Amino acid sequence: MRKRFPIYLTLIILLLASLVSTFVGAYLTDQKGDEKELTIGEVGVFDVKVYYMNGATEVEYEEVTIQTQTKHGVYEVNIIDPSQLNYITNLRVDFYITSNVDSYLRVKINDQIVRKTENYSGVITETALRHAPTYFNINSTWHIEEDPKDVKNTYYYYPQKIKKITADPLKVSFIIPYAAGEEFNAYSTGHSLQLGIVYDLVQANHGGPLNNWGLANPPWGGVW
């Protein structure tokens, strides 16, 4: 009888869309058959930390809640009061990676500005507004790949291979606070920004980017 040997792979299933949850699967394939035992390795994101920093002061995120319903993985960002610590200019997002093999990370931002109104009985209604793409201060180490047909379909690639080398997860900084002198045009009371982050992490070898993203070469040039 022909022996079968397992091929280990990791399924990365994570996060959300703008106003509803979405799941993204990142997987690996290998075409070498089953004459050898192949261990692909562990590819994983331990945590996505969303918070605000104003100097040395750190403020945790708030998820969007309407009445008693919480939109898990959708973050409420203050866009009306620059004096508040949770204002958009103070936003930070960090990834904590647990991969024990070389991996690549890409991210997509889903943001939606909404206006909330409350009727006589206290019921809150959200109205999504058309708006220009929101400016987030992306760490300069990332490569930005815009879709010329739809600017909201922008992907952010971390161009360096990621692999943790200590017992602790590896921190990768994504969104950082606005630089000195940069401003955001505040909206009027009743408006807020709802933020969702979709990300996937794939192994750098064994055709990870090609099989998962359909990319034979990196968007920033060169080879994987």
FENHUJO-V952167 format. One record per backbone hydrogen bond with DSSP energy under -0.5 kcal/mol. NH is the residue of the N-H (numbers start at 1). CO is the residue of the C=O. E is the energy in kcal/mol with one decimal. If there is no record, write none. Layout:
nh:NH co:CO e:E
nh:NH co:CO e:E
//
This chain:
nh:8 co:6 e:-0.6
nh:8 co:38 e:-1.3
nh:12 co:10 e:-0.7
nh:12 co:26 e:-2.0
nh:13 co:11 e:-0.7
nh:14 co:12 e:-0.5
nh:14 co:24 e:-1.5
nh:16 co:197 e:-0.6
nh:17 co:20 e:-2.2
nh:24 co:14 e:-1.4
nh:26 co:12 e:-1.5
nh:38 co:6 e:-0.7
nh:38 co:36 e:-0.7
nh:39 co:37 e:-0.5
nh:40 co:8 e:-0.8
nh:40 co:38 e:-0.7
nh:43 co:41 e:-0.5
nh:46 co:44 e:-0.5
nh:46 co:96 e:-2.6
nh:47 co:96 e:-1.3
nh:49 co:47 e:-0.5
nh:49 co:94 e:-2.7
nh:50 co:48 e:-0.7
nh:51 co:49 e:-0.5
nh:51 co:92 e:-2.4
nh:52 co:59 e:-2.5
nh:53 co:90 e:-2.7
nh:54 co:57 e:-2.4
nh:57 co:54 e:-1.7
nh:58 co:56 e:-0.5
nh:59 co:52 e:-2.5
nh:61 co:50 e:-1.0
nh:64 co:71 e:-0.6
nh:64 co:74 e:-2.5
nh:66 co:69 e:-2.9
nh:67 co:65 e:-0.5
nh:69 co:66 e:-2.6
nh:70 co:68 e:-0.5
nh:71 co:64 e:-3.3
nh:72 co:70 e:-1.2
nh:74 co:71 e:-2.0
nh:75 co:73 e:-0.5
nh:75 co:195 e:-2.9
nh:76 co:62 e:-3.3
nh:77 co:75 e:-0.6
nh:77 co:193 e:-3.0
nh:78 co:86 e:-1.5
nh:84 co:81 e:-1.8
nh:87 co:84 e:-1.4
nh:88 co:78 e:-2.0
nh:90 co:87 e:-2.2
nh:91 co:88 e:-1.6
nh:92 co:51 e:-3.1
nh:93 co:175 e:-2.1
nh:94 co:49 e:-2.3
nh:95 co:172 e:-2.9
nh:96 co:47 e:-2.6
nh:97 co:95 e:-0.5
nh:97 co:170 e:-3.1
nh:98 co:44 e:-2.7
nh:99 co:44 e:-0.8
nh:100 co:42 e:-1.9
nh:101 co:42 e:-0.7
nh:103 co:162 e:-1.5
nh:104 co:202 e:-2.9
nh:105 co:158 e:-0.6
nh:106 co:200 e:-2.1
nh:107 co:156 e:-2.6
nh:108 co:198 e:-3.0
nh:109 co:154 e:-0.5
nh:110 co:196 e:-3.1
nh:111 co:109 e:-0.5
nh:112 co:194 e:-2.0
nh:114 co:192 e:-2.7
nh:115 co:127 e:-2.3
nh:116 co:190 e:-3.0
nh:117 co:125 e:-2.4
nh:119 co:123 e:-2.2
nh:122 co:119 e:-2.0
nh:125 co:117 e:-3.2
nh:127 co:115 e:-2.0
nh:129 co:113 e:-2.7
nh:136 co:134 e:-0.6
nh:138 co:136 e:-1.3
nh:139 co:174 e:-3.4
nh:142 co:139 e:-1.9
nh:143 co:157 e:-3.3
nh:145 co:143 e:-0.5
nh:145 co:155 e:-3.0
nh:146 co:144 e:-0.6
nh:147 co:150 e:-0.6
nh:148 co:146 e:-0.7
nh:150 co:147 e:-0.9
nh:153 co:150 e:-2.1
nh:155 co:145 e:-2.4
nh:156 co:107 e:-2.9
nh:157 co:143 e:-3.1
nh:157 co:155 e:-0.5
nh:158 co:105 e:-2.8
nh:159 co:141 e:-0.6
nh:159 co:157 e:-0.9
nh:162 co:103 e:-3.0
nh:164 co:99 e:-2.1
nh:170 co:97 e:-2.8
nh:172 co:95 e:-3.1
nh:174 co:93 e:-2.6
nh:175 co:93 e:-1.1
nh:176 co:137 e:-3.0
nh:178 co:89 e:-2.6
nh:182 co:179 e:-2.2
nh:186 co:184 e:-1.0
nh:187 co:79 e:-2.9
nh:191 co:188 e:-1.4
nh:192 co:114 e:-1.9
nh:193 co:77 e:-2.1
nh:194 co:112 e:-3.0
nh:195 co:75 e:-2.7
nh:195 co:193 e:-0.6
nh:196 co:110 e:-3.3
nh:198 co:108 e:-2.7
nh:200 co:106 e:-2.0
nh:202 co:104 e:-2.5
nh:204 co:102 e:-2.9
nh:205 co:102 e:-0.5
nh:208 co:205 e:-1.1
nh:211 co:207 e:-3.1
nh:212 co:208 e:-2.1
nh:213 co:209 e:-2.3
nh:214 co:209 e:-0.6
nh:214 co:210 e:-1.3
nh:215 co:209 e:-1.3
nh:216 co:214 e:-0.6
nh:221 co:218 e:-1.9
//
